[in-house]
Amino acid sequence: WGPLQGVDAARITVKDFIELGKPSVSRSSGGTISLERSSASEDFDLANLDFESGVSSGGPNHWSSSGVSGSRASATSPGSPGRYSFRYDSNTSSGYVRKTVHVESGTTVEFSGWVRLNQSFGFGVVRAFVRGQGGRELTVRPDLQFGEWAYFQVPPFEVGASESPIQFGLRNAGGSTDFYLDDCKLEIARWWDCDNRANL
């Protein structure tokens, strides 16, 4: 976050954001600034990417979901500091878990995480995705294997004009599936600028 300059006699509510932490304020008088975190039924920030917060109505807290009858699981990805993962169990031919966040146009983001196959029915295909408004998206098919965790990463997605907010998550299609999902991340992608001395 950069400093908010010249805030005076105003109320600023920061609701949709990617970076964690509080913004710095260089000058504030006669007003208030508040940061709103999503509730368990809302999906507009990066809460519960590690799936430690639990499950409601078959979906992970702080995520949107459909066609999924999931649960909290004690299986965790390699090196995970947490105690739980999310068991994504879909008995339909299409289901998903996803989040919707606002990102500045021109920003490049990367979505990644860990998966481990539990059971597969009907050979359902699982894809991780990042999608902008208007339908443009990038996807990757995680390497799901029985009993082994696999890391996935969607190719870097540059958010175009009018493409924010973006959605990211996982979905199944073509058959039911049952897998574990853990330690997801949405990060600002690495970049290089020859004029940026921090990269030297």
C-alpha positions as a Markdown table, in Angstrom:
| # | Residue | x | y | z |
|---|---|---|---|---|
| 1 | Trp | 0.0 | 0.0 | 0.0 |
| 2 | Gly | 1.2 | 3.5 | -0.7 |
| 3 | Pro | 0.4 | 6.4 | 1.6 |
| 4 | Leu | -3.1 | 8.0 | 1.3 |
| 5 | Gln | -2.3 | 11.7 | 0.8 |
| 6 | Gly | -4.3 | 14.6 | 2.1 |
| 7 | Val | -7.3 | 12.8 | 3.7 |
| 8 | Asp | -9.3 | 15.4 | 5.4 |
| 9 | Ala | -12.9 | 15.4 | 6.8 |
| 10 | Ala | -13.7 | 12.2 | 4.8 |
| 11 | Arg | -14.7 | 8.6 | 5.4 |
| 12 | Ile | -12.8 | 6.1 | 3.4 |
| 13 | Thr | -13.8 | 2.4 | 3.4 |
| 14 | Val | -11.4 | -0.1 | 1.9 |
| 15 | Lys | -13.4 | -3.2 | 1.2 |
| 16 | Asp | -11.9 | -4.9 | -1.9 |
| 17 | Phe | -8.2 | -5.3 | -1.7 |
| 18 | Ile | -5.4 | -7.8 | -2.5 |
| 19 | Glu | -2.4 | -6.9 | -0.4 |
| 20 | Leu | -2.6 | -7.8 | 3.3 |
| 21 | Gly | -1.9 | -5.3 | 6.0 |
| 22 | Lys | -3.1 | -1.8 | 6.8 |
| 23 | Pro | -2.6 | 1.2 | 4.5 |
| 24 | Ser | -0.4 | 4.0 | 5.8 |
| 25 | Val | -2.0 | 7.4 | 6.1 |
| 26 | Ser | 0.2 | 10.5 | 5.9 |
| 27 | Arg | -2.5 | 13.0 | 7.0 |
| 28 | Ser | -5.9 | 12.4 | 8.5 |
| 29 | Ser | -8.1 | 14.7 | 10.4 |
| 30 | Gly | -11.8 | 14.9 | 11.1 |
| 31 | Gly | -12.5 | 11.6 | 9.3 |
| 32 | Thr | -12.3 | 7.9 | 9.6 |
| 33 | Ile | -10.7 | 5.1 | 7.6 |
| 34 | Ser | -11.9 | 1.5 | 7.9 |
| 35 | Leu | -10.8 | -1.8 | 6.5 |
| 36 | Glu | -13.6 | -4.3 | 6.0 |
| 37 | Arg | -12.8 | -8.0 | 6.2 |
| 38 | Ser | -15.2 | -10.4 | 4.5 |
| 39 | Ser | -17.6 | -12.4 | 6.7 |
| 40 | Ala | -17.7 | -16.2 | 6.4 |
| 41 | Ser | -20.3 | -16.0 | 3.7 |
| 42 | Glu | -18.5 | -13.3 | 1.6 |
| 43 | Asp | -15.6 | -13.8 | -0.8 |
| 44 | Phe | -14.2 | -10.4 | -1.6 |
| 45 | Asp | -10.8 | -10.6 | 0.0 |
| 46 | Leu | -8.0 | -13.2 | 0.6 |
| 47 | Ala | -9.3 | -14.6 | 3.8 |
| 48 | Asn | -9.1 | -18.4 | 4.3 |
| 49 | Leu | -6.8 | -19.2 | 1.4 |
| 50 | Asp | -5.2 | -21.8 | 3.7 |
| 51 | Phe | -8.6 | -23.3 | 4.6 |
| 52 | Glu | -8.1 | -23.1 | 8.3 |
| 53 | Ser | -11.3 | -21.2 | 8.9 |
| 54 | Gly | -13.7 | -24.0 | 8.4 |
| 55 | Val | -16.7 | -24.9 | 6.1 |
| 56 | Ser | -20.3 | -23.7 | 5.8 |
| 57 | Ser | -23.0 | -25.3 | 3.7 |
| 58 | Gly | -20.4 | -27.5 | 1.9 |
| 59 | Gly | -18.1 | -24.7 | 0.8 |
| 60 | Pro | -15.0 | -23.2 | 2.5 |
| 61 | Asn | -15.7 | -20.0 | 4.6 |
| 62 | His | -14.9 | -16.8 | 2.7 |
| 63 | Trp | -15.3 | -18.5 | -0.7 |
| 64 | Ser | -18.2 | -18.9 | -3.1 |
| 65 | Ser | -19.1 | -22.4 | -4.1 |
| 66 | Ser | -21.6 | -24.4 | -6.1 |
| 67 | Gly | -22.1 | -28.1 | -6.7 |
| 68 | Val | -19.7 | -29.0 | -3.9 |
| 69 | Ser | -20.3 | -30.9 | -0.7 |
| 70 | Gly | -17.0 | -30.2 | 1.0 |
| 71 | Ser | -15.6 | -30.6 | 4.4 |
| 72 | Arg | -12.6 | -29.7 | 6.5 |
| 73 | Ala | -9.8 | -32.3 | 6.3 |
| 74 | Ser | -6.8 | -33.0 | 8.4 |
| 75 | Ala | -4.6 | -33.8 | 5.4 |
| 76 | Thr | -2.2 | -30.9 | 4.7 |
| 77 | Ser | 0.1 | -30.0 | 1.9 |
| 78 | Pro | 3.9 | -30.4 | 2.2 |
| 79 | Gly | 5.4 | -27.9 | 4.6 |
| 80 | Ser | 2.1 | -26.4 | 5.4 |
| 81 | Pro | 2.0 | -24.4 | 8.7 |
| 82 | Gly | -1.7 | -25.1 | 9.1 |
| 83 | Arg | -3.7 | -28.1 | 10.5 |
| 84 | Tyr | -6.4 | -28.4 | 7.8 |
| 85 | Ser | -7.2 | -28.5 | 4.1 |
| 86 | Phe | -10.5 | -28.4 | 2.2 |
| 87 | Arg | -11.9 | -31.6 | 0.9 |
| 88 | Tyr | -13.6 | -30.7 | -2.5 |
| 89 | Asp | -16.2 | -33.4 | -3.0 |
| 90 | Ser | -18.5 | -32.9 | -6.0 |
| 91 | Asn | -21.0 | -35.5 | -7.1 |
| 92 | Thr | -22.2 | -33.3 | -10.1 |
| 93 | Ser | -20.7 | -32.8 | -13.5 |
| 94 | Ser | -19.9 | -29.2 | -12.7 |
| 95 | Gly | -18.9 | -27.5 | -9.4 |
| 96 | Tyr | -16.6 | -24.8 | -8.2 |
| 97 | Val | -15.0 | -22.9 | -5.4 |
| 98 | Arg | -13.9 | -19.3 | -6.2 |
| 99 | Lys | -13.2 | -15.8 | -4.9 |
| 100 | Thr | -13.9 | -12.4 | -6.5 |
| 101 | Val | -11.4 | -9.6 | -5.8 |
| 102 | His | -10.8 | -6.1 | -7.2 |
| 103 | Val | -7.4 | -5.6 | -8.8 |
| 104 | Glu | -6.0 | -2.5 | -10.5 |
| 105 | Ser | -5.9 | -2.7 | -14.3 |
| 106 | Gly | -2.4 | -3.5 | -15.6 |
| 107 | Thr | -1.6 | -5.7 | -12.6 |
| 108 | Thr | -0.3 | -9.2 | -13.2 |
| 109 | Val | -1.4 | -11.9 | -10.7 |
| 110 | Glu | -0.6 | -15.5 | -10.2 |
| 111 | Phe | -2.9 | -18.1 | -8.6 |
| 112 | Ser | -1.3 | -21.2 | -7.1 |
| 113 | Gly | -2.0 | -23.9 | -4.5 |
| 114 | Trp | -1.8 | -27.6 | -3.7 |
| 115 | Val | -4.1 | -30.5 | -4.6 |
| 116 | Arg | -4.3 | -34.2 | -3.8 |
| 117 | Leu | -6.7 | -36.7 | -5.4 |
| 118 | Asn | -8.9 | -38.6 | -3.0 |
| 119 | Gln | -11.4 | -40.2 | -5.3 |
| 120 | Ser | -12.6 | -39.6 | -8.9 |
| 121 | Phe | -15.9 | -40.6 | -10.3 |
| 122 | Gly | -16.7 | -40.4 | -14.0 |
| 123 | Phe | -13.2 | -39.0 | -14.7 |
| 124 | Gly | -14.1 | -35.4 | -13.9 |
| 125 | Val | -11.6 | -32.8 | -15.1 |
| 126 | Val | -10.4 | -30.3 | -12.6 |
| 127 | Arg | -9.1 | -26.9 | -13.6 |
| 128 | Ala | -7.6 | -24.0 | -11.7 |
| 129 | Phe | -8.5 | -20.6 | -13.2 |
| 130 | Val | -8.2 | -16.9 | -13.2 |
| 131 | Arg | -11.0 | -15.1 | -15.1 |
| 132 | Gly | -11.6 | -11.4 | -15.8 |
| 133 | Gln | -14.8 | -9.6 | -16.4 |
| 134 | Gly | -15.9 | -10.3 | -20.0 |
| 135 | Gly | -14.9 | -14.0 | -19.8 |
| 136 | Arg | -11.2 | -14.0 | -20.7 |
| 137 | Glu | -9.4 | -16.5 | -18.5 |
| 138 | Leu | -6.3 | -18.6 | -18.0 |
| 139 | Thr | -6.5 | -22.1 | -16.7 |
| 140 | Val | -4.3 | -25.0 | -15.7 |
| 141 | Arg | -5.1 | -28.6 | -15.1 |
| 142 | Pro | -3.6 | -29.7 | -11.8 |
| 143 | Asp | -1.7 | -33.0 | -11.8 |
| 144 | Leu | -4.1 | -34.9 | -9.5 |
| 145 | Gln | -2.6 | -38.2 | -8.1 |
| 146 | Phe | -3.8 | -40.6 | -5.5 |
| 147 | Gly | -2.1 | -40.1 | -2.2 |
| 148 | Glu | 0.4 | -37.5 | -3.4 |
| 149 | Trp | 0.2 | -33.7 | -3.2 |
| 150 | Ala | 0.8 | -31.7 | -6.4 |
| 151 | Tyr | 1.6 | -28.0 | -6.8 |
| 152 | Phe | -0.3 | -26.0 | -9.4 |
| 153 | Gln | 0.1 | -22.5 | -10.8 |
| 154 | Val | -2.1 | -20.7 | -13.3 |
| 155 | Pro | 0.0 | -18.8 | -15.8 |
| 156 | Pro | 0.4 | -15.1 | -14.9 |
| 157 | Phe | -2.8 | -13.1 | -15.7 |
| 158 | Glu | -2.5 | -9.5 | -16.6 |
| 159 | Val | -5.7 | -7.6 | -15.7 |
| 160 | Gly | -6.9 | -5.6 | -18.7 |
| 161 | Ala | -9.0 | -2.5 | -18.7 |
| 162 | Ser | -12.5 | -3.2 | -17.4 |
| 163 | Glu | -11.6 | -6.7 | -16.4 |
| 164 | Ser | -11.7 | -6.1 | -12.6 |
| 165 | Pro | -13.0 | -7.6 | -10.4 |
| 166 | Ile | -11.4 | -10.9 | -11.3 |
| 167 | Gln | -12.4 | -14.4 | -10.2 |
| 168 | Phe | -10.0 | -17.2 | -9.2 |
| 169 | Gly | -10.5 | -20.7 | -8.0 |
| 170 | Leu | -11.0 | -24.3 | -9.1 |
| 171 | Arg | -13.8 | -26.1 | -10.9 |
| 172 | Asn | -14.7 | -29.6 | -12.0 |
| 173 | Ala | -16.4 | -30.5 | -15.3 |
| 174 | Gly | -17.5 | -33.7 | -17.1 |
| 175 | Gly | -17.9 | -35.9 | -14.0 |
| 176 | Ser | -17.7 | -36.0 | -10.2 |
| 177 | Thr | -14.5 | -35.7 | -8.4 |
| 178 | Asp | -13.1 | -35.8 | -4.8 |
| 179 | Phe | -9.8 | -34.1 | -3.9 |
| 180 | Tyr | -8.0 | -32.1 | -1.2 |
| 181 | Leu | -7.1 | -28.4 | -1.7 |
| 182 | Asp | -4.7 | -26.5 | 0.5 |
| 183 | Asp | -2.5 | -23.4 | 0.9 |
| 184 | Cys | -3.7 | -21.3 | -2.1 |
| 185 | Lys | -2.1 | -18.0 | -2.9 |
| 186 | Leu | -3.0 | -15.0 | -5.1 |
| 187 | Glu | 0.1 | -12.9 | -5.6 |
| 188 | Ile | 1.3 | -10.0 | -7.6 |
| 189 | Ala | 3.5 | -11.7 | -10.3 |
| 190 | Arg | 7.2 | -11.2 | -10.4 |
| 191 | Trp | 8.3 | -8.6 | -12.9 |
| 192 | Trp | 11.4 | -7.0 | -14.3 |
| 193 | Asp | 12.1 | -3.4 | -15.2 |
| 194 | Cys | 15.5 | -2.4 | -16.2 |
| 195 | Asp | 15.0 | 1.0 | -14.5 |
| 196 | Asn | 14.1 | -0.6 | -11.2 |
| 197 | Arg | 17.3 | -0.8 | -9.1 |
| 198 | Ala | 15.6 | -3.1 | -6.6 |
| 199 | Asn | 15.8 | -5.9 | -9.2 |
| 200 | Leu | 19.6 | -5.5 | -9.6 |
